[in-house]
Amino acid sequence: MPTAAPAVSTPAAAPGSSFSDALANGLQKLQDLNTNSDNLAVKAATGDLTDVHEYMIASTEASVATDLTVAVRNKAVDAFNEIMRMQM
């Protein structure tokens, strides 16, 4: 039985939501993608996965999401460091 990949949507921030809520939601979606990929990997290894493409897609989605998260984190750290340099 194929496992449906979690829907990844990026709706606009709800009125009244804070930056920390948006950040927490984004990280939760990243965790969900990685968990789904891990579960499908286990199914593939045990022979319970009938469609290997499903795992490959989930794995690629998790990888791209992780790369994007790392890139955003790096830009945030660079911005923070630049602000600290401007204060001195």
N, CA, C and O of each residue as an XYZ file, in Angstrom:
352
protein
N       0.848     -1.166      0.000
C       0.000      0.000      0.000
C       0.896      1.232      0.000
O       1.682      1.414      0.930
N       0.798      2.091     -1.029
C       1.651      3.276     -1.106
C       1.315      4.273     -0.005
O       0.155      4.449      0.368
N       2.342      4.911      0.499
C       2.166      5.933      1.514
C       2.174      7.283      0.834
O       3.102      7.598      0.088
N       1.171      8.071      1.076
C       1.086      9.387      0.456
C       2.118     10.306      1.090
O       2.283     10.336      2.309
N       2.804     11.051      0.240
C       3.769     12.015      0.730
C       3.014     13.161      1.383
O       1.923     13.516      0.935
N       3.582     13.749      2.443
C       2.894     14.849      3.083
C       2.810     16.045      2.146
O       3.756     16.359      1.423
N       1.679     16.693      2.175
C       1.505     17.867      1.336
C       2.373     18.990      1.871
O       2.347     19.297      3.063
N       3.136     19.595      0.987
C       4.003     20.693      1.376
C       3.408     21.954      0.793
O       3.414     22.149     -0.422
N       2.901     22.797      1.646
C       2.340     24.048      1.192
C       2.963     25.175      1.992
O       3.364     25.001      3.142
N       3.033     26.310      1.367
C       3.604     27.471      2.032
C       2.596     28.601      1.991
O       2.763     29.559      1.236
N       1.540     28.495      2.807
C       0.543     29.560      2.820
C       1.119     30.815      3.443
O       2.090     30.768      4.197
N       0.510     31.924      3.118
C       0.932     33.187      3.720
C       0.734     33.105      5.222
O      -0.141     32.392      5.712
N       1.556     33.841      5.940
C       1.467     33.823      7.403
C       0.090     34.302      7.839
O      -0.437     35.283      7.313
N      -0.467     33.615      8.781
C      -1.781     33.987      9.305
C      -1.666     35.290     10.079
O      -0.639     35.554     10.706
N      -2.697     36.093     10.039
C      -2.656     37.344     10.807
C      -2.421     37.048     12.283
O      -3.070     36.176     12.861
N      -1.508     37.765     12.876
C      -1.225     37.577     14.288
C      -0.170     36.526     14.574
O       0.232     36.345     15.723
N       0.283     35.829     13.537
C       1.317     34.824     13.783
C       2.675     35.511     13.847
O       2.920     36.508     13.168
N       3.530     34.970     14.660
C       4.829     35.584     14.849
C       5.884     34.894     13.992
O       5.651     33.830     13.418
N       7.035     35.522     13.922
C       8.148     34.951     13.173
C       8.541     33.609     13.763
O       8.874     32.679     13.028
N       8.506     33.501     15.080
C       8.888     32.234     15.716
C       7.901     31.128     15.357
O       8.296     29.971     15.211
N       6.610     31.474     15.212
C       5.625     30.472     14.785
C       5.914     30.004     13.366
O       5.862     28.808     13.077
N       6.219     30.951     12.481
C       6.530     30.601     11.092
C       7.779     29.729     11.030
O       7.831     28.766     10.265
N       8.774     30.061     11.828
C      10.010     29.292     11.862
C       9.749     27.887     12.402
O      10.257     26.907     11.857
N       8.972     27.790     13.452
C       8.652     26.484     14.032
C       7.867     25.627     13.043
O       8.114     24.427     12.931
N       6.921     26.238     12.325
C       6.151     25.499     11.325
C       7.040     24.998     10.197
O       6.890     23.866      9.738
N       7.963     25.840      9.752
C       8.881     25.440      8.688
C       9.767     24.279      9.110
O       9.988     23.343      8.342
N      10.270     24.347     10.330
C      11.123     23.267     10.821
C      10.329     21.984     11.034
O      10.854     20.889     10.837
N       9.054     22.116     11.441
C       8.210     20.937     11.601
C       7.953     20.271     10.245
O       7.956     19.045     10.143
N       7.732     21.080      9.210
C       7.535     20.521      7.870
C       8.800     19.803      7.391
O       8.719     18.750      6.758
N       9.960     20.377      7.693
C      11.221     19.729      7.342
C      11.346     18.392      8.065
O      11.743     17.394      7.465
N      11.009     18.373      9.341
C      11.060     17.130     10.111
C      10.093     16.099      9.547
O      10.422     14.915      9.472
N       8.901     16.540      9.149
C       7.908     15.626      8.573
C       8.422     15.018      7.258
O       8.235     13.827      7.008
N       9.065     15.836      6.431
C       9.620     15.319      5.175
C      10.701     14.284      5.441
O      10.744     13.242      4.786
N      11.573     14.567      6.398
C      12.643     13.626      6.725
C      12.095     12.339      7.332
O      12.597     11.254      7.039
N      11.074     12.450      8.171
C      10.460     11.269      8.776
C       9.809     10.396      7.703
O       9.954      9.174      7.718
N       9.094     11.026      6.777
C       8.458     10.285      5.691
C       9.512      9.576      4.841
O       9.337      8.415      4.472
N      10.592     10.267      4.536
C      11.675      9.671      3.753
C      12.295      8.485      4.487
O      12.567      7.448      3.881
N      12.515      8.640      5.786
C      13.084      7.551      6.588
C      12.156      6.339      6.627
O      12.603      5.200      6.498
N      10.860      6.598      6.806
C       9.891      5.500      6.841
C       9.857      4.745      5.512
O       9.795      3.516      5.487
N       9.897      5.487      4.419
C       9.891      4.842      3.104
C      11.195      4.078      2.855
O      11.187      3.048      2.181
N      12.302      4.569      3.387
C      13.577      3.865      3.247
C      13.523      2.520      3.962
O      14.024      1.517      3.453
N      12.917      2.506      5.135
C      12.778      1.250      5.878
C      11.891      0.283      5.103
O      12.198     -0.905      5.003
N      10.791      0.794      4.554
C       9.901     -0.054      3.760
C      10.624     -0.605      2.536
O      10.437     -1.768      2.178
N      11.443      0.217      1.895
C      12.191     -0.238      0.724
C      13.193     -1.318      1.109
O      13.376     -2.293      0.381
N      13.841     -1.140      2.255
C      14.847     -2.104      2.699
C      14.221     -3.439      3.095
O      14.840     -4.489      2.923
N      13.004     -3.403      3.621
C      12.351     -4.635      4.058
C      11.513     -5.280      2.956
O      10.970     -6.370      3.135
N      11.413     -4.596      1.816
C      10.652     -5.152      0.698
C       9.166     -4.864      0.753
O       8.401     -5.420     -0.034
N       8.745     -4.010      1.662
C       7.330     -3.670      1.790
C       6.897     -2.545      0.860
O       5.703     -2.271      0.741
N       7.842     -1.890      0.202
C       7.523     -0.766     -0.679
C       7.378     -1.279     -2.102
O       8.312     -1.860     -2.654
N       6.223     -1.069     -2.692
C       5.976     -1.577     -4.040
C       6.471     -0.624     -5.114
O       6.827     -1.061     -6.208
N       6.500      0.668     -4.824
C       6.919      1.660     -5.807
C       8.160      2.391     -5.292
O       8.063      3.258     -4.423
N       9.313      2.038     -5.831
C      10.574      2.629     -5.380
C      10.628      4.118     -5.717
O      11.323      4.881     -5.046
N       9.903      4.531     -6.745
C       9.891      5.938     -7.125
C       9.346      6.816     -5.997
O       9.761      7.963     -5.830
N       8.424      6.264     -5.240
C       7.849      7.002     -4.118
C       8.939      7.367     -3.110
O       8.977      8.491     -2.611
N       9.819      6.416     -2.816
C      10.929      6.693     -1.898
C      11.891      7.706     -2.491
O      12.347      8.612     -1.792
N      12.203      7.564     -3.769
C      13.151      8.482     -4.396
C      12.626      9.922     -4.379
O      13.383     10.862     -4.140
N      11.345     10.080     -4.631
C      10.747     11.415     -4.603
C      10.788     11.984     -3.193
O      11.163     13.140     -3.002
N      10.408     11.186     -2.207
C      10.411     11.648     -0.813
C      11.828     11.983     -0.359
O      12.042     12.965      0.352
N      12.780     11.175     -0.766
C      14.173     11.420     -0.399
C      14.683     12.717     -1.010
O      15.367     13.497     -0.347
N      14.350     12.943     -2.269
C      14.785     14.167     -2.943
C      14.117     15.390     -2.329
O      14.767     16.419     -2.144
N      12.827     15.293     -2.009
C      12.132     16.409     -1.356
C      12.795     16.747     -0.028
O      13.010     17.920      0.276
N      13.117     15.739      0.757
C      13.750     15.965      2.054
C      15.131     16.583      1.882
O      15.521     17.465      2.647
N      15.858     16.125      0.891
C      17.199     16.654      0.640
C      17.161     18.119      0.207
O      17.942     18.938      0.690
N      16.254     18.434     -0.698
C      16.138     19.820     -1.179
C      15.674     20.738     -0.048
O      16.184     21.849      0.096
N      14.718     20.283      0.746
C      14.238     21.085      1.876
C      15.350     21.320      2.892
O      15.472     22.415      3.439
N      16.154     20.302      3.143
C      17.279     20.453      4.070
C      18.303     21.434      3.518
O      18.804     22.286      4.253
N      18.618     21.323      2.231
C      19.565     22.255      1.612
C      19.062     23.695      1.689
O      19.834     24.613      1.966
N      17.770     23.887      1.445
C      17.193     25.226      1.525
C      17.261     25.759      2.949
O      17.599     26.924      3.158
N      16.947     24.925      3.922
C      16.993     25.339      5.319
C      18.407     25.738      5.724
O      18.599     26.734      6.421
N      19.382     24.972      5.294
C      20.781     25.290      5.614
C      21.190     26.603      4.951
O      21.884     27.416      5.563
N      20.766     26.815      3.707
C      21.110     28.058      3.014
C      20.484     29.269      3.704
O      21.133     30.305      3.842
N      19.237     29.146      4.136
C      18.580     30.249      4.840
C      19.270     30.507      6.167
O      19.484     31.659      6.547
N      19.623     29.431      6.879
C      20.338     29.604      8.150
C      21.672     30.316      7.936
O      22.034     31.208      8.705
N      22.397     29.924      6.897
C      23.690     30.551      6.626
C      23.535     32.038      6.315
O      24.340     32.857      6.758
N      22.503     32.382      5.554
C      22.256     33.797      5.244
C      21.883     34.566      6.505
O      22.304     35.710      6.677
N      21.105     33.956      7.382
C      20.732     34.621      8.633
C      21.959     34.849      9.510
O      22.101     35.912     10.115
N      22.832     33.872      9.580
C      24.063     34.034     10.369
C      24.949     35.117      9.762
O      25.528     35.921     10.492
N      25.062     35.146      8.438
C      25.848     36.194      7.768
C      25.266     37.578      8.058
O      26.010     38.522      8.326
N      23.942     37.700      8.006
C      23.293     38.981      8.293
C      23.542     39.395      9.737
O      23.834     40.559     10.010
N      23.428     38.453     10.653
C      23.686     38.750     12.060
C      25.121     39.228     12.258
O      25.359     40.213     12.958
N      26.075     38.536     11.644
C      27.481     38.929     11.770
C      27.724     40.314     11.182
O      28.500     41.095     11.733
N      27.073     40.620     10.078
C      27.228     41.944      9.465
C      26.658     43.027     10.378
O      27.254     44.096     10.509
N      25.521     42.768     11.008
C      24.955     43.732     11.947
C      25.883     43.933     13.133
O      26.050     45.059     13.603
N      26.483     42.868     13.617
C      27.418     42.994     14.742
C      28.644     43.817     14.340
O      29.158     44.595     15.145
N      29.109     43.651     13.115
C      30.263     44.456     12.645
C      29.901     45.933     12.537
O      30.734     46.801     12.798
N      28.664     46.216     12.152
C      28.245     47.621     11.982
C      28.160     48.320     13.326
O      28.312     49.541     13.377
N      27.928     47.618     14.398
C      27.784     48.230     15.716
C      29.124     48.604     16.337
O      29.175     49.408     17.267
N      30.186     48.038     15.838
C      31.492     48.318     16.444
C      32.154     49.497     15.856
O      33.258     49.854     16.265
